[in-house]
Amino acid sequence: MARLKQRLSGFDFIGFSLLTVGVGALQIVLDKGQEDDWFGSHFITTLVLVAAVGLVSLIIWEWFQREPIVDVRLFKNPNVAASNLMFLMLGMALFSSTVLMPQLLQTLMGYTAQKAGMVLSAGALVVLVVLPLVGKLTTRFQARYLLAFGWLSLAASMYISSKQIDLLMSFRSATVLRVWQYLPVAFLFVPLTLAGYVGLPAEKTNAAAGLMNFMRNIGQSVGTSAVTTLIARRSQYHQSVLAGYTASARFHDATTALAMRLTTAGLSVDAARRQALARMYGLVQSQAAVLSYVEVYWLLAMASAVMFLASFLLKRNAPGKSGNVSVH
């Protein structure tokens, strides 16, 4: 009992409380924000304020603690700061692309959850094969060069995705796109972990590993929330733009032709006209949604390109001499 009290006496209860309140409120905001219309909801607005106050207070409190639960002073190391920023972006890009592809396939192309999962699994299998190769490359090349290659490859794959996705995409094309999207992750995760330890004393490696893991998890939550919000908002925008073309003669001719085919199939004139309009409206919605997916992939490509440039700000490491580090 005395030993337990001794251990608890040095525990950072205030820091733990601030972390719990700040991250908990932020997580609820990210999960429920789009559903509750973000700042249109008093509940979400209140939680945003709670999260901001909690996290800012956490940073200030932990900065002056001898044994902080989150060692924010590690951010004074430029490599740690840059690597954590990249882990945040990696979490956002990785989880965003993981959400985007099955959502596109299931909501717009009629894929079952199993079939969409098969598209995702191909990329994961390829990464499992490539990871051991990347581990060997880290013993021969600097981590920042592998990171630069990984970010550049990710930017290229996201840009190609923005040019290739459409409602006529085949299962094979979707699988190949997913492989290209996921393959660069193998060249990011291991080198990024190594880069985060450059210049750190051995006793700080556990704290650095926890910080990286935390930033990656936050990035996943932010990425998922950002993607769902952007898809919804940009779909509405593109739908309003495409709706302007419904007054054109070509749209009227296409609707009339579809109604005539439905009439030939046995529907009444009135029912055929209403169903033709409904189908054309569904087509407008689908095309608007696809355009929003294109924009999100393009944004991920641009963000990855920025991270490519940031890779060269990292310090040099000695390949093959990274020592023992804790990877969580």
C-alpha positions as CSV (number, residue, x, y, z in Angstrom):
1,M,0.0,0.0,0.0
2,A,2.8,2.4,0.9
3,R,4.5,1.6,-2.4
4,L,1.3,2.3,-4.3
5,K,1.0,5.7,-2.6
6,Q,4.6,6.5,-3.4
7,R,4.0,5.8,-7.0
8,L,0.8,7.8,-7.1
9,S,2.4,10.7,-5.4
10,G,4.5,11.5,-8.5
11,F,1.6,11.0,-10.9
12,D,0.5,14.0,-12.9
13,F,-3.2,14.0,-12.0
14,I,-3.9,17.5,-13.3
15,G,-2.2,16.8,-16.6
16,F,-4.1,13.5,-17.0
17,S,-7.4,15.3,-16.2
18,L,-6.7,18.1,-18.8
19,L,-5.7,15.5,-21.4
20,T,-8.9,13.4,-20.8
21,V,-11.2,16.5,-20.9
22,G,-9.5,18.1,-23.9
23,V,-9.1,15.0,-26.1
24,G,-12.5,13.6,-25.0
25,A,-14.3,16.8,-26.0
26,L,-12.3,17.0,-29.3
27,Q,-13.2,13.4,-30.2
28,I,-16.9,14.0,-29.6
29,V,-16.7,17.2,-31.8
30,L,-15.0,15.2,-34.6
31,D,-17.5,12.4,-34.4
32,K,-20.7,14.4,-34.1
33,G,-19.7,17.7,-35.8
34,Q,-21.0,16.9,-39.3
35,E,-24.1,15.2,-37.9
36,D,-25.0,18.2,-35.7
37,D,-24.1,20.9,-38.3
38,W,-20.9,21.9,-36.5
39,F,-21.1,25.5,-35.1
40,G,-24.8,25.6,-35.8
41,S,-25.1,23.4,-32.7
42,H,-24.7,24.9,-29.2
43,F,-23.5,21.5,-28.0
44,I,-20.7,21.3,-30.5
45,T,-19.7,24.9,-30.0
46,T,-19.5,24.3,-26.2
47,L,-17.3,21.2,-26.7
48,V,-15.0,23.1,-29.1
49,L,-14.4,25.7,-26.4
50,V,-13.9,22.9,-23.8
51,A,-11.4,21.1,-26.0
52,A,-9.5,24.4,-26.8
53,V,-9.3,25.4,-23.2
54,G,-8.4,21.9,-22.1
55,L,-5.6,21.3,-24.6
56,V,-4.1,24.8,-24.3
57,S,-4.1,24.4,-20.5
58,L,-2.5,21.0,-20.9
59,I,0.3,22.4,-22.9
60,I,1.0,25.2,-20.4
61,W,0.8,22.9,-17.4
62,E,2.9,20.1,-18.9
63,W,5.6,22.6,-20.0
64,F,6.5,23.3,-16.4
65,Q,6.2,19.8,-14.9
66,R,9.3,17.7,-14.1
67,E,7.5,14.4,-14.9
68,P,4.8,15.3,-17.4
69,I,2.3,12.8,-18.6
70,V,2.8,14.3,-22.1
71,D,6.3,15.7,-22.6
72,V,5.4,18.8,-24.7
73,R,9.0,20.1,-24.2
74,L,10.1,17.5,-26.8
75,F,8.7,19.9,-29.5
76,K,11.7,22.1,-28.9
77,N,13.6,19.5,-30.9
78,P,12.9,20.4,-34.6
79,N,13.1,16.8,-35.7
80,V,10.5,15.8,-33.1
81,A,8.2,18.7,-34.1
82,A,8.5,17.9,-37.8
83,S,8.1,14.2,-37.4
84,N,5.0,14.6,-35.3
85,L,3.5,17.0,-37.8
86,M,4.1,14.3,-40.5
87,F,2.6,11.7,-38.3
88,L,-0.5,13.9,-37.9
89,M,-0.7,14.2,-41.7
90,L,0.1,10.5,-42.3
91,G,-2.9,9.6,-40.0
92,M,-5.1,12.0,-41.9
93,A,-4.1,10.8,-45.3
94,L,-4.1,7.1,-44.4
95,F,-7.5,7.1,-42.7
96,S,-9.0,9.6,-45.2
97,S,-8.1,7.4,-48.1
98,T,-9.3,4.3,-46.2
99,V,-12.7,6.0,-45.7
100,L,-13.0,7.5,-49.2
101,M,-12.7,4.4,-51.3
102,P,-15.2,2.1,-49.7
103,Q,-17.6,5.0,-49.2
104,L,-17.4,5.8,-52.9
105,L,-17.8,2.1,-53.9
106,Q,-20.7,1.4,-51.6
107,T,-22.8,4.6,-51.8
108,L,-22.3,5.4,-55.5
109,M,-21.4,2.2,-57.3
110,G,-23.5,-0.3,-55.3
111,Y,-20.7,-2.5,-53.9
112,T,-21.4,-4.7,-50.9
113,A,-19.3,-4.2,-47.8
114,Q,-17.5,-7.5,-48.6
115,K,-16.7,-6.5,-52.1
116,A,-15.4,-3.0,-51.0
117,G,-13.3,-4.7,-48.3
118,M,-11.7,-6.9,-51.0
119,V,-10.6,-3.7,-52.8
120,L,-9.0,-2.4,-49.6
121,S,-7.3,-5.7,-48.6
122,A,-5.2,-5.7,-51.8
123,G,-3.3,-2.6,-50.7
124,A,-2.7,-3.9,-47.2
125,L,-1.3,-7.2,-48.5
126,V,1.2,-5.3,-50.8
127,V,2.3,-3.2,-47.8
128,L,3.0,-6.3,-45.8
129,V,5.3,-7.5,-48.5
130,V,7.1,-4.2,-49.0
131,L,7.7,-3.3,-45.3
132,P,10.6,-5.7,-44.8
133,L,12.3,-4.2,-47.8
134,V,11.8,-0.7,-46.4
135,G,13.4,-1.9,-43.1
136,K,16.5,-2.9,-45.1
137,L,16.6,0.3,-47.0
138,T,16.7,2.3,-43.7
139,T,20.1,0.7,-43.0
140,R,21.4,2.1,-46.3
141,F,19.6,5.4,-46.9
142,Q,18.9,8.4,-44.7
143,A,15.4,8.4,-43.3
144,R,14.6,11.8,-44.8
145,Y,15.3,10.6,-48.3
146,L,13.0,7.6,-47.8
147,L,10.4,9.9,-46.4
148,A,10.7,12.3,-49.4
149,F,10.2,9.3,-51.7
150,G,7.2,8.1,-49.7
151,W,5.5,11.6,-49.6
152,L,6.1,12.1,-53.3
153,S,4.7,8.7,-54.2
154,L,1.7,9.4,-52.0
155,A,1.1,12.8,-53.6
156,A,1.3,11.1,-57.1
157,S,-1.1,8.3,-56.2
158,M,-3.6,10.7,-54.8
159,Y,-3.4,13.0,-57.8
160,I,-3.8,10.0,-60.1
161,S,-6.8,8.9,-58.1
162,S,-8.4,12.4,-58.6
163,K,-8.0,11.8,-62.3
164,Q,-9.1,8.2,-62.5
165,I,-12.2,7.8,-60.3
166,D,-15.6,7.9,-61.9
167,L,-18.9,5.9,-61.8
168,L,-17.7,3.5,-64.6
169,M,-14.6,2.5,-62.7
170,S,-14.1,-1.3,-62.7
171,F,-13.3,-3.5,-59.7
172,R,-9.8,-4.0,-61.1
173,S,-9.2,-0.3,-61.6
174,A,-10.4,0.4,-58.0
175,T,-8.1,-2.3,-56.6
176,V,-5.1,-1.0,-58.5
177,L,-5.8,2.6,-57.3
178,R,-6.0,1.4,-53.7
179,V,-2.7,-0.4,-54.0
180,W,-1.0,2.7,-55.4
181,Q,-2.6,4.8,-52.6
182,Y,-1.4,2.5,-49.8
183,L,2.0,1.4,-51.1
184,P,3.7,4.7,-50.1
185,V,2.7,4.2,-46.5
186,A,5.4,1.5,-46.2
187,F,8.0,4.2,-47.1
188,L,6.6,6.6,-44.5
189,F,5.9,4.8,-41.3
190,V,9.3,3.2,-40.5
191,P,11.5,6.1,-41.7
192,L,9.3,8.6,-39.9
193,T,9.6,6.7,-36.7
194,L,13.4,6.7,-37.0
195,A,13.5,10.4,-37.9
196,G,11.6,11.3,-34.7
197,Y,14.4,9.9,-32.5
198,V,17.3,11.8,-34.1
199,G,19.0,13.9,-31.5
200,L,17.0,12.6,-28.6
201,P,18.6,11.1,-25.4
202,A,17.7,7.4,-24.8
203,E,15.6,8.2,-21.7
204,K,13.2,10.3,-23.9
205,T,12.5,7.7,-26.5
206,N,9.4,6.2,-24.7
207,A,7.9,9.7,-24.3
208,A,8.6,10.4,-28.0
209,A,7.0,7.2,-29.1
210,G,3.9,7.9,-27.1
211,L,3.7,11.4,-28.6
212,M,4.0,10.1,-32.2
213,N,1.3,7.5,-31.6
214,F,-1.0,10.2,-30.1
215,M,-0.5,12.5,-33.1
216,R,-1.2,9.7,-35.5
217,N,-4.4,8.8,-33.8
218,I,-5.5,12.4,-33.6
219,G,-4.7,12.7,-37.4
220,Q,-7.0,9.7,-38.1
221,S,-9.9,11.3,-36.2
222,V,-9.4,14.7,-37.9
223,G,-9.0,13.1,-41.3
224,T,-12.2,11.0,-41.0
225,S,-14.2,14.1,-39.8
226,A,-12.7,16.4,-42.5
227,V,-13.4,13.9,-45.3
228,T,-17.0,13.3,-44.4
229,T,-17.6,17.1,-44.0
230,L,-15.9,18.0,-47.3
231,I,-17.8,15.3,-49.2
232,A,-21.1,16.5,-47.8
233,R,-20.5,20.2,-48.3
234,R,-18.8,20.0,-51.7
235,S,-21.5,17.6,-53.0
236,Q,-24.1,20.2,-52.1
237,Y,-22.1,22.8,-53.9
238,H,-21.6,20.8,-57.1
239,Q,-25.3,19.7,-57.0
240,S,-26.3,23.4,-57.1
241,V,-24.0,24.0,-60.0
242,L,-25.1,21.0,-62.0
243,A,-28.8,21.9,-61.3
244,G,-28.3,25.0,-63.5
245,Y,-27.8,22.7,-66.5
246,T,-31.3,21.0,-66.0
247,A,-32.8,24.0,-67.8
248,S,-30.8,23.2,-71.0
249,A,-32.3,21.7,-74.1
250,R,-30.0,18.7,-73.9
251,F,-31.2,17.8,-70.4
252,H,-34.8,18.2,-71.5
253,D,-34.2,15.9,-74.6
254,A,-32.5,13.3,-72.4
255,T,-35.4,13.3,-69.9
256,T,-37.9,13.1,-72.7
257,A,-36.1,10.2,-74.4
258,L,-35.9,8.3,-71.0
259,A,-39.6,8.9,-70.4
260,M,-40.4,7.5,-73.8
261,R,-38.4,4.3,-73.1
262,L,-40.2,3.9,-69.8
263,T,-43.5,4.4,-71.5
264,T,-42.6,1.7,-74.0
265,A,-41.7,-0.6,-71.0
266,G,-45.4,-0.3,-69.8
267,L,-45.5,2.8,-67.5
268,S,-48.2,5.4,-67.9
269,V,-47.1,8.7,-69.5
270,D,-47.3,10.6,-66.2
271,A,-45.5,7.9,-64.2
272,A,-42.8,7.6,-66.9
273,R,-42.2,11.3,-66.8
274,R,-41.9,11.4,-63.0
275,Q,-39.6,8.4,-62.9
276,A,-37.5,9.8,-65.7
277,L,-37.0,13.1,-63.7
278,A,-36.2,11.1,-60.5
279,R,-33.6,9.1,-62.4
280,M,-32.0,12.2,-63.9
281,Y,-32.0,13.8,-60.5
282,G,-30.3,10.8,-59.0
283,L,-27.7,11.0,-61.8
284,V,-27.0,14.7,-60.9
285,Q,-26.6,13.7,-57.3
286,S,-24.1,11.0,-58.2
287,Q,-22.1,13.2,-60.4
288,A,-21.9,15.9,-57.8
289,A,-20.7,13.4,-55.2
290,V,-18.0,12.1,-57.6
291,L,-16.8,15.6,-58.1
292,S,-16.4,16.1,-54.3
293,Y,-14.4,12.9,-54.1
294,V,-12.1,14.2,-56.9
295,E,-11.5,17.4,-54.9
296,V,-10.7,15.6,-51.7
297,Y,-8.2,13.4,-53.4
298,W,-6.6,16.5,-55.0
299,L,-6.4,18.2,-51.6
300,L,-4.6,15.1,-50.2
301,A,-2.2,15.2,-53.1
302,M,-1.3,18.8,-52.4
303,A,-0.9,18.2,-48.6
304,S,1.4,15.2,-49.4
305,A,3.4,17.4,-51.7
306,V,3.9,19.9,-48.9
307,M,5.2,17.1,-46.6
308,F,7.6,16.1,-49.4
309,L,9.2,19.5,-49.2
310,A,9.2,19.4,-45.4
311,S,11.1,16.1,-45.4
312,F,14.3,17.9,-46.3
313,L,14.0,20.0,-43.1
314,L,14.7,16.9,-41.0
315,K,18.2,16.3,-39.6
316,R,20.5,13.6,-41.1
317,N,20.5,10.3,-39.4
318,A,23.2,7.6,-39.5
319,P,21.7,4.7,-41.6
320,G,22.1,1.4,-39.8
321,K,23.1,3.1,-36.5
322,S,19.7,4.2,-35.1
323,G,20.1,2.2,-32.0
324,N,17.4,0.7,-29.9
325,V,14.2,2.7,-29.9
326,S,10.7,2.0,-28.6
327,V,8.1,1.8,-31.3
328,H,4.5,1.8,-30.1
